[in-house]
Amino acid sequence: MIIRQVILCAVQSVSAVGALSGCVLRSDVVPAGDGAYLVTGRTGDFGPDVQTELLKKANAFCAAQGAGVHIESQSDDYKPLQVFGPRTGRLYFKCVKG
């Protein structure tokens, strides 16, 4: 899955649309112990906010289980003065029902 995303990002990045829109590479959701899960991601130079994209992935994962998302922790490499360049992030979460 991740290899397909890398290839797709590479193809998009050589096109004008890809260069402007950026691309998000996300890991699969993986168990992180104690009922928590981890998803990581990286955006291209002009990509969307990495935390928003990771939260979308977490929401879809939990919704498939009939649950909502409870964020345990999140981090990214946001730098206030950084205009260009890729951004990476990680999101630890739990799926909760009710």
BALOPA-683101 format. One record per residue: x, y, z of N, C-alpha, C, O in turn; chain; residue number from 1; residue in one letter. Coordinates in nm, 2 decimals. Example, Ala and Ser with C-alpha at 12.3 -4.5 7.8 and 13.67 -1.06 7.14 Angstrom:
BEGIN
+--------+--------+--------+--------+--------+--------+--------+--------+--------+--------+--------+--------+----+-----+----+
:   n_xx :   n_yy :   n_zz :  ca_xx :  ca_yy :  ca_zz :   c_xx :   c_yy :   c_zz :   o_xx :   o_yy :   o_zz : ch :   i : aa :
+--------+--------+--------+--------+--------+--------+--------+--------+--------+--------+--------+--------+----+-----+----+
:   1.32 :  -0.57 :   0.78 :   1.23 :  -0.45 :   0.78 :   1.32 :  -0.33 :   0.78 :   1.42 :  -0.33 :   0.85 :  A :   1 :  A :
:   1.28 :  -0.22 :   0.71 :   1.37 :  -0.11 :   0.71 :   1.29 :   0.00 :   0.79 :   1.34 :   0.11 :   0.80 :  A :   2 :  S :
+--------+--------+--------+--------+--------+--------+--------+--------+--------+--------+--------+--------+----+-----+----+
***
This chain:
BEGIN
+--------+--------+--------+--------+--------+--------+--------+--------+--------+--------+--------+--------+----+-----+----+
:   n_xx :   n_yy :   n_zz :  ca_xx :  ca_yy :  ca_zz :   c_xx :   c_yy :   c_zz :   o_xx :   o_yy :   o_zz : ch :   i : aa :
+--------+--------+--------+--------+--------+--------+--------+--------+--------+--------+--------+--------+----+-----+----+
:   0.08 :  -0.12 :   0.00 :   0.00 :   0.00 :   0.00 :   0.09 :   0.13 :   0.00 :   0.06 :   0.22 :  -0.08 :  A :   1 :  M :
:   0.19 :   0.13 :   0.09 :   0.27 :   0.25 :   0.10 :   0.35 :   0.27 :  -0.03 :   0.38 :   0.38 :  -0.07 :  A :   2 :  I :
:   0.40 :   0.16 :  -0.09 :   0.47 :   0.17 :  -0.21 :   0.39 :   0.23 :  -0.32 :   0.44 :   0.31 :  -0.40 :  A :   3 :  I :
:   0.26 :   0.19 :  -0.33 :   0.17 :   0.25 :  -0.43 :   0.16 :   0.40 :  -0.41 :   0.16 :   0.47 :  -0.50 :  A :   4 :  R :
:   0.15 :   0.44 :  -0.28 :   0.13 :   0.58 :  -0.25 :   0.26 :   0.66 :  -0.29 :   0.25 :   0.77 :  -0.34 :  A :   5 :  Q :
:   0.38 :   0.60 :  -0.27 :   0.51 :   0.66 :  -0.30 :   0.51 :   0.68 :  -0.45 :   0.55 :   0.79 :  -0.50 :  A :   6 :  V :
:   0.48 :   0.58 :  -0.53 :   0.48 :   0.59 :  -0.67 :   0.38 :   0.70 :  -0.72 :   0.41 :   0.78 :  -0.81 :  A :   7 :  I :
:   0.26 :   0.70 :  -0.66 :   0.16 :   0.80 :  -0.70 :   0.21 :   0.94 :  -0.67 :   0.19 :   1.03 :  -0.75 :  A :   8 :  L :
:   0.27 :   0.96 :  -0.56 :   0.32 :   1.09 :  -0.52 :   0.43 :   1.13 :  -0.62 :   0.44 :   1.25 :  -0.66 :  A :   9 :  C :
:   0.52 :   1.04 :  -0.66 :   0.63 :   1.07 :  -0.75 :   0.57 :   1.11 :  -0.88 :   0.62 :   1.20 :  -0.94 :  A :  10 :  A :
:   0.47 :   1.04 :  -0.93 :   0.41 :   1.08 :  -1.06 :   0.34 :   1.21 :  -1.05 :   0.35 :   1.29 :  -1.14 :  A :  11 :  V :
:   0.27 :   1.24 :  -0.94 :   0.20 :   1.36 :  -0.92 :   0.30 :   1.48 :  -0.91 :   0.27 :   1.59 :  -0.95 :  A :  12 :  Q :
:   0.41 :   1.45 :  -0.84 :   0.50 :   1.56 :  -0.82 :   0.57 :   1.62 :  -0.95 :   0.62 :   1.73 :  -0.95 :  A :  13 :  S :
:   0.57 :   1.54 :  -1.05 :   0.63 :   1.58 :  -1.18 :   0.53 :   1.66 :  -1.26 :   0.56 :   1.72 :  -1.36 :  A :  14 :  V :
:   0.40 :   1.65 :  -1.22 :   0.30 :   1.72 :  -1.30 :   0.28 :   1.86 :  -1.23 :   0.31 :   1.88 :  -1.11 :  A :  15 :  S :
:   0.22 :   1.95 :  -1.30 :   0.20 :   2.09 :  -1.25 :   0.10 :   2.08 :  -1.14 :   0.11 :   2.15 :  -1.03 :  A :  16 :  A :
:  -0.01 :   2.00 :  -1.15 :  -0.11 :   1.99 :  -1.04 :  -0.04 :   1.92 :  -0.92 :  -0.07 :   1.97 :  -0.81 :  A :  17 :  V :
:   0.04 :   1.82 :  -0.94 :   0.10 :   1.76 :  -0.82 :   0.20 :   1.85 :  -0.75 :   0.21 :   1.85 :  -0.63 :  A :  18 :  G :
:   0.27 :   1.93 :  -0.83 :   0.36 :   2.02 :  -0.77 :   0.29 :   2.13 :  -0.68 :   0.35 :   2.17 :  -0.58 :  A :  19 :  A :
:   0.17 :   2.17 :  -0.72 :   0.10 :   2.27 :  -0.65 :   0.02 :   2.21 :  -0.53 :   0.00 :   2.27 :  -0.43 :  A :  20 :  L :
:  -0.03 :   2.09 :  -0.55 :  -0.13 :   2.04 :  -0.46 :  -0.05 :   1.96 :  -0.35 :  -0.11 :   1.94 :  -0.24 :  A :  21 :  S :
:   0.06 :   1.91 :  -0.37 :   0.13 :   1.83 :  -0.27 :   0.07 :   1.69 :  -0.27 :  -0.01 :   1.66 :  -0.35 :  A :  22 :  G :
:   0.12 :   1.62 :  -0.17 :   0.08 :   1.48 :  -0.16 :   0.10 :   1.44 :  -0.02 :   0.19 :   1.49 :   0.05 :  A :  23 :  C :
:   0.02 :   1.34 :   0.03 :   0.03 :   1.29 :   0.16 :   0.06 :   1.15 :   0.16 :  -0.01 :   1.07 :   0.10 :  A :  24 :  V :
:   0.17 :   1.11 :   0.22 :   0.20 :   0.97 :   0.24 :   0.16 :   0.93 :   0.38 :   0.21 :   0.99 :   0.48 :  A :  25 :  L :
:   0.08 :   0.83 :   0.40 :   0.04 :   0.79 :   0.53 :   0.07 :   0.64 :   0.55 :   0.06 :   0.56 :   0.45 :  A :  26 :  R :
:   0.11 :   0.61 :   0.67 :   0.13 :   0.47 :   0.70 :  -0.01 :   0.40 :   0.72 :  -0.11 :   0.47 :   0.73 :  A :  27 :  S :
:  -0.01 :   0.27 :   0.72 :  -0.13 :   0.20 :   0.76 :  -0.15 :   0.22 :   0.91 :  -0.05 :   0.26 :   0.98 :  A :  28 :  D :
:  -0.27 :   0.21 :   0.96 :  -0.29 :   0.22 :   1.10 :  -0.24 :   0.09 :   1.16 :  -0.27 :  -0.02 :   1.12 :  A :  29 :  V :
:  -0.15 :   0.11 :   1.26 :  -0.09 :  -0.01 :   1.33 :  -0.12 :  -0.01 :   1.48 :  -0.12 :   0.10 :   1.54 :  A :  30 :  V :
:  -0.14 :  -0.12 :   1.54 :  -0.16 :  -0.13 :   1.68 :  -0.03 :  -0.08 :   1.76 :   0.08 :  -0.10 :   1.72 :  A :  31 :  P :
:  -0.06 :   0.00 :   1.86 :   0.05 :   0.06 :   1.94 :   0.05 :   0.02 :   2.09 :   0.12 :   0.07 :   2.17 :  A :  32 :  A :
:  -0.03 :  -0.08 :   2.12 :  -0.04 :  -0.13 :   2.25 :  -0.15 :  -0.07 :   2.34 :  -0.18 :   0.05 :   2.31 :  A :  33 :  G :
:  -0.20 :  -0.14 :   2.43 :  -0.30 :  -0.09 :   2.53 :  -0.43 :  -0.03 :   2.46 :  -0.48 :   0.06 :   2.50 :  A :  34 :  D :
:  -0.46 :  -0.09 :   2.35 :  -0.58 :  -0.05 :   2.27 :  -0.56 :   0.07 :   2.19 :  -0.66 :   0.13 :   2.13 :  A :  35 :  G :
:  -0.44 :   0.12 :   2.18 :  -0.41 :   0.24 :   2.10 :  -0.36 :   0.21 :   1.96 :  -0.31 :   0.09 :   1.94 :  A :  36 :  A :
:  -0.37 :   0.30 :   1.87 :  -0.32 :   0.28 :   1.73 :  -0.23 :   0.40 :   1.70 :  -0.24 :   0.51 :   1.75 :  A :  37 :  Y :
:  -0.15 :   0.38 :   1.60 :  -0.06 :   0.48 :   1.54 :  -0.07 :   0.49 :   1.40 :  -0.08 :   0.39 :   1.33 :  A :  38 :  L :
:  -0.07 :   0.61 :   1.35 :  -0.07 :   0.64 :   1.20 :   0.03 :   0.76 :   1.19 :   0.03 :   0.85 :   1.26 :  A :  39 :  V :
:   0.12 :   0.74 :   1.09 :   0.22 :   0.85 :   1.06 :   0.20 :   0.90 :   0.92 :   0.14 :   0.83 :   0.83 :  A :  40 :  T :
:   0.25 :   1.02 :   0.89 :   0.24 :   1.07 :   0.75 :   0.34 :   1.18 :   0.72 :   0.41 :   1.23 :   0.81 :  A :  41 :  G :
:   0.35 :   1.21 :   0.59 :   0.44 :   1.31 :   0.55 :   0.37 :   1.38 :   0.43 :   0.32 :   1.31 :   0.34 :  A :  42 :  R :
:   0.38 :   1.51 :   0.42 :   0.32 :   1.58 :   0.31 :   0.44 :   1.63 :   0.22 :   0.55 :   1.64 :   0.26 :  A :  43 :  T :
:   0.40 :   1.67 :   0.10 :   0.50 :   1.73 :   0.01 :   0.51 :   1.88 :   0.04 :   0.46 :   1.92 :   0.14 :  A :  44 :  G :
:   0.59 :   1.95 :  -0.04 :   0.62 :   2.09 :  -0.02 :   0.50 :   2.17 :   0.00 :   0.49 :   2.26 :   0.08 :  A :  45 :  D :
:   0.39 :   2.15 :  -0.08 :   0.27 :   2.24 :  -0.08 :   0.15 :   2.16 :  -0.03 :   0.04 :   2.19 :  -0.07 :  A :  46 :  F :
:   0.18 :   2.05 :   0.04 :   0.07 :   1.96 :   0.07 :  -0.02 :   2.01 :   0.18 :   0.00 :   2.11 :   0.24 :  A :  47 :  G :
:  -0.13 :   1.94 :   0.20 :  -0.23 :   1.98 :   0.31 :  -0.16 :   1.96 :   0.44 :  -0.06 :   1.90 :   0.46 :  A :  48 :  P :
:  -0.23 :   2.01 :   0.54 :  -0.19 :   1.99 :   0.68 :  -0.18 :   1.84 :   0.72 :  -0.28 :   1.77 :   0.70 :  A :  49 :  D :
:  -0.06 :   1.80 :   0.76 :  -0.04 :   1.66 :   0.79 :  -0.13 :   1.61 :   0.90 :  -0.18 :   1.49 :   0.89 :  A :  50 :  V :
:  -0.15 :   1.68 :   1.01 :  -0.24 :   1.63 :   1.12 :  -0.38 :   1.62 :   1.07 :  -0.45 :   1.52 :   1.12 :  A :  51 :  Q :
:  -0.43 :   1.70 :   0.99 :  -0.57 :   1.69 :   0.94 :  -0.58 :   1.56 :   0.86 :  -0.68 :   1.49 :   0.87 :  A :  52 :  T :
:  -0.48 :   1.53 :   0.78 :  -0.49 :   1.41 :   0.70 :  -0.48 :   1.28 :   0.78 :  -0.54 :   1.18 :   0.76 :  A :  53 :  E :
:  -0.40 :   1.29 :   0.89 :  -0.39 :   1.17 :   0.98 :  -0.52 :   1.15 :   1.06 :  -0.56 :   1.04 :   1.08 :  A :  54 :  L :
:  -0.58 :   1.26 :   1.10 :  -0.71 :   1.25 :   1.17 :  -0.81 :   1.19 :   1.08 :  -0.90 :   1.12 :   1.13 :  A :  55 :  L :
:  -0.81 :   1.23 :   0.95 :  -0.91 :   1.17 :   0.86 :  -0.89 :   1.02 :   0.85 :  -0.99 :   0.94 :   0.85 :  A :  56 :  K :
:  -0.76 :   0.97 :   0.85 :  -0.74 :   0.83 :   0.84 :  -0.78 :   0.76 :   0.97 :  -0.84 :   0.66 :   0.96 :  A :  57 :  K :
:  -0.76 :   0.82 :   1.08 :  -0.80 :   0.77 :   1.21 :  -0.95 :   0.76 :   1.22 :  -1.01 :   0.66 :   1.27 :  A :  58 :  A :
:  -1.02 :   0.87 :   1.18 :  -1.17 :   0.87 :   1.18 :  -1.22 :   0.76 :   1.09 :  -1.32 :   0.69 :   1.13 :  A :  59 :  N :
:  -1.17 :   0.74 :   0.97 :  -1.22 :   0.63 :   0.88 :  -1.19 :   0.49 :   0.95 :  -1.28 :   0.41 :   0.94 :  A :  60 :  A :
:  -1.08 :   0.48 :   1.01 :  -1.05 :   0.35 :   1.07 :  -1.15 :   0.32 :   1.19 :  -1.20 :   0.21 :   1.19 :  A :  61 :  F :
:  -1.17 :   0.42 :   1.27 :  -1.26 :   0.39 :   1.39 :  -1.41 :   0.38 :   1.34 :  -1.49 :   0.30 :   1.39 :  A :  62 :  C :
:  -1.45 :   0.46 :   1.24 :  -1.58 :   0.45 :   1.19 :  -1.62 :   0.32 :   1.13 :  -1.73 :   0.27 :   1.14 :  A :  63 :  A :
:  -1.52 :   0.25 :   1.07 :  -1.54 :   0.11 :   1.02 :  -1.56 :   0.02 :   1.13 :  -1.62 :  -0.09 :   1.11 :  A :  64 :  A :
:  -1.53 :   0.05 :   1.26 :  -1.56 :  -0.03 :   1.37 :  -1.68 :   0.02 :   1.45 :  -1.71 :  -0.03 :   1.56 :  A :  65 :  Q :
:  -1.74 :   0.12 :   1.40 :  -1.86 :   0.18 :   1.47 :  -1.82 :   0.26 :   1.59 :  -1.90 :   0.26 :   1.69 :  A :  66 :  G :
:  -1.71 :   0.32 :   1.58 :  -1.66 :   0.39 :   1.70 :  -1.61 :   0.53 :   1.66 :  -1.60 :   0.56 :   1.54 :  A :  67 :  A :
:  -1.58 :   0.61 :   1.76 :  -1.52 :   0.75 :   1.74 :  -1.38 :   0.75 :   1.78 :  -1.32 :   0.65 :   1.83 :  A :  68 :  G :
:  -1.31 :   0.86 :   1.75 :  -1.17 :   0.87 :   1.78 :  -1.14 :   0.95 :   1.91 :  -1.21 :   1.05 :   1.93 :  A :  69 :  V :
:  -1.05 :   0.89 :   1.99 :  -1.00 :   0.96 :   2.11 :  -0.85 :   0.98 :   2.08 :  -0.78 :   0.88 :   2.08 :  A :  70 :  H :
:  -0.81 :   1.10 :   2.07 :  -0.66 :   1.13 :   2.04 :  -0.59 :   1.11 :   2.17 :  -0.62 :   1.18 :   2.27 :  A :  71 :  I :
:  -0.49 :   1.03 :   2.17 :  -0.40 :   1.01 :   2.29 :  -0.28 :   1.11 :   2.28 :  -0.25 :   1.17 :   2.38 :  A :  72 :  E :
:  -0.22 :   1.12 :   2.17 :  -0.12 :   1.22 :   2.15 :  -0.09 :   1.24 :   2.00 :  -0.12 :   1.16 :   1.92 :  A :  73 :  S :
:  -0.04 :   1.36 :   1.97 :   0.00 :   1.39 :   1.83 :   0.12 :   1.48 :   1.83 :   0.15 :   1.55 :   1.92 :  A :  74 :  Q :
:   0.19 :   1.47 :   1.72 :   0.31 :   1.55 :   1.70 :   0.34 :   1.57 :   1.56 :   0.30 :   1.49 :   1.47 :  A :  75 :  S :
:   0.40 :   1.68 :   1.53 :   0.45 :   1.71 :   1.39 :   0.57 :   1.80 :   1.40 :   0.61 :   1.85 :   1.50 :  A :  76 :  D :
:   0.63 :   1.82 :   1.28 :   0.75 :   1.90 :   1.28 :   0.72 :   2.04 :   1.23 :   0.80 :   2.11 :   1.16 :  A :  77 :  D :
:   0.60 :   2.10 :   1.26 :   0.56 :   2.23 :   1.22 :   0.66 :   2.34 :   1.27 :   0.70 :   2.34 :   1.39 :  A :  78 :  Y :
:   0.70 :   2.42 :   1.18 :   0.78 :   2.54 :   1.21 :   0.71 :   2.66 :   1.16 :   0.69 :   2.67 :   1.05 :  A :  79 :  K :
:   0.68 :   2.76 :   1.25 :   0.60 :   2.87 :   1.21 :   0.65 :   2.95 :   1.09 :   0.57 :   3.00 :   1.02 :  A :  80 :  P :
:   0.78 :   2.96 :   1.07 :   0.84 :   3.04 :   0.96 :   0.87 :   2.95 :   0.84 :   0.92 :   3.00 :   0.74 :  A :  81 :  L :
:   0.84 :   2.82 :   0.85 :   0.87 :   2.74 :   0.73 :   0.75 :   2.74 :   0.64 :   0.64 :   2.70 :   0.67 :  A :  82 :  Q :
:   0.78 :   2.80 :   0.52 :   0.68 :   2.81 :   0.41 :   0.68 :   2.69 :   0.32 :   0.57 :   2.64 :   0.28 :  A :  83 :  V :
:   0.80 :   2.64 :   0.29 :   0.81 :   2.53 :   0.19 :   0.87 :   2.41 :   0.27 :   0.93 :   2.43 :   0.37 :  A :  84 :  F :
:   0.86 :   2.30 :   0.21 :   0.92 :   2.18 :   0.26 :   0.82 :   2.08 :   0.31 :   0.71 :   2.12 :   0.36 :  A :  85 :  G :
:   0.86 :   1.96 :   0.31 :   0.77 :   1.85 :   0.36 :   0.75 :   1.86 :   0.51 :   0.84 :   1.91 :   0.59 :  A :  86 :  P :
:   0.64 :   1.81 :   0.56 :   0.61 :   1.81 :   0.70 :   0.57 :   1.67 :   0.74 :   0.50 :   1.60 :   0.66 :  A :  87 :  R :
:   0.61 :   1.62 :   0.85 :   0.58 :   1.49 :   0.90 :   0.50 :   1.50 :   1.03 :   0.51 :   1.60 :   1.10 :  A :  88 :  T :
:   0.43 :   1.39 :   1.06 :   0.35 :   1.39 :   1.18 :   0.32 :   1.25 :   1.22 :   0.33 :   1.15 :   1.14 :  A :  89 :  G :
:   0.27 :   1.24 :   1.35 :   0.23 :   1.11 :   1.40 :   0.11 :   1.13 :   1.49 :   0.10 :   1.23 :   1.55 :  A :  90 :  R :
:   0.02 :   1.03 :   1.49 :  -0.10 :   1.05 :   1.57 :  -0.13 :   0.91 :   1.64 :  -0.14 :   0.81 :   1.57 :  A :  91 :  L :
:  -0.13 :   0.92 :   1.77 :  -0.17 :   0.80 :   1.85 :  -0.32 :   0.82 :   1.89 :  -0.35 :   0.93 :   1.93 :  A :  92 :  Y :
:  -0.40 :   0.72 :   1.88 :  -0.54 :   0.73 :   1.91 :  -0.60 :   0.60 :   1.95 :  -0.54 :   0.49 :   1.93 :  A :  93 :  F :
:  -0.72 :   0.61 :   2.01 :  -0.80 :   0.49 :   2.05 :  -0.93 :   0.51 :   1.98 :  -0.98 :   0.62 :   1.96 :  A :  94 :  K :
:  -1.00 :   0.40 :   1.95 :  -1.13 :   0.40 :   1.90 :  -1.22 :   0.37 :   2.02 :  -1.21 :   0.27 :   2.09 :  A :  95 :  C :
:  -1.32 :   0.46 :   2.04 :  -1.41 :   0.45 :   2.16 :  -1.55 :   0.45 :   2.11 :  -1.59 :   0.52 :   2.02 :  A :  96 :  V :
:  -1.63 :   0.36 :   2.17 :  -1.77 :   0.35 :   2.14 :  -1.86 :   0.43 :   2.24 :  -1.82 :   0.43 :   2.36 :  A :  97 :  K :
:  -1.96 :   0.49 :   2.19 :  -2.06 :   0.56 :   2.28 :  -2.02 :   0.69 :   2.31 :  -2.09 :   0.76 :   2.38 :  A :  98 :  G :
+--------+--------+--------+--------+--------+--------+--------+--------+--------+--------+--------+--------+----+-----+----+
***
